Amino acid sequence: MFYDNFLAACARADVKPTAVIVEAGLSSGNISKWKKGVVPSGEIILKLAKMLRVSTDALLDGLDAPEDADAQNRPAPVIGDGPSQVSINLATKIDLLSEQSRRELENYIAYLESRDEQ
């Protein structure tokens, strides 16, 4: 059930469901609808998944879905202004890199930071 999966994702991210709803620009009344079994639109599910840094499948099918096995290794969600779309796109691409490529990227970012400090 979407409601249970949403609560589980919030709990794993250590954020309150109402904070996520408000940050998403939704009415807190949505929680009551979801509790009754109503499933939100795909657009809302995608927005919530990005905010909670889980897959849409995790919200629809549960956090134990194989596609979301690495959910607990993801960084905590940002509540407030939130990440920019560019940051979200980069994070998605970085998640697809091999571990070695991620280390190389971290080294390159460190190089860029040191170069910018000069």
N, C-alpha and C positions, 0 to 999 in steps of 0.2 A: 504494500500500500504506500502511495507517495508520501503521505503524512508521516508514517513511521520512518521511512528512509530519509526524509528531510530532517526530522528530529535527530536521527542517528548521525547524519552528516554534520549538523550543528554541534552536537555533543563532541564528536571527534575533533572538530575545529575549535572547540572551547569558546563558542559564541552563542549568544541567546537567539533563539528563533525570531523573536520580535525585532531584534536589532538588524538581523539580516533582511527581514521583510521591509522594515522602514528604509534601510539603505538601498534596497532594490526599487524603492518608490512605490511599493504596494501597500494596500490597506491591511491592517492587522486582522481584519475580518476574513481575509483569505485563509488564515490558519484554521478557522472554524469550518470553512467549506472543505478544506483538505481533510480535516478530521472526519468529515462525513463521507469521504470517499471521492470527492471531486478532484480530478487531475487538472493542474493548470495547463495553459497553452505551452506549446513547444518553445516559444520565445521566452516565457517566464522560466521554464525549466532550464534553458540554456543560460540565462542570466544568473540564476541561483547556483547552477553548477560552476560557473566561472568564479562567482564570489566565494564559494565554499571550496574551490579547487578540487572538485570531484567530477567524474564523468556524468553525463546525462543518464547513462545506464545505471549508475549508482543511485541516482534519485528515483529512477523508475523501477529498478529491479532489486536494489539493495546494495549496501557497501561491500558485501561479500562476493559480489560478482567478480569473476576472474579479470575482467577488463580494468577493474579498479583495485587490484591487489596492492598497488604501491601507494594508495591514498594516504596511509599514515606517514609516508616519507615526504609528502609534499609540505611546503611551508604553510603556516597558518594564514587564513584569509585576512585581507586588509579591509577593515571597516573604517569608514570615513570617506575621503575623496576616492579611495580605491585606486587600483593600478590603471594606467592609461591603456588604451587598446594596443598601442605599440608594445608595451610591457607584456601584456597578455599574449600577444602573437609571438614575441621572442621567447617567453617562458614555455609556450607550447612546443616551439621548435627545439628548444634546449632539452626538453623532456624526451625527445625522440633520438637525441645523440647517444652514442656509446659513452661508457664511463671515461675512456681515454680521450675522446673528443671533448667531453665536458671539462676535463682537467686542462687540456690545451686551451680551451676557451677561457677558463679562469686565469691561466697564465697570460693570455693575450690581454684580457681586461686589466690585469695588474700592470702590464706594460703600458697600456694606454693611460691608466690613472697616473702612473709615475711620469710619463711624458707630459701630461697635462699640468702637473704640478710645477714643472720647470718654467 
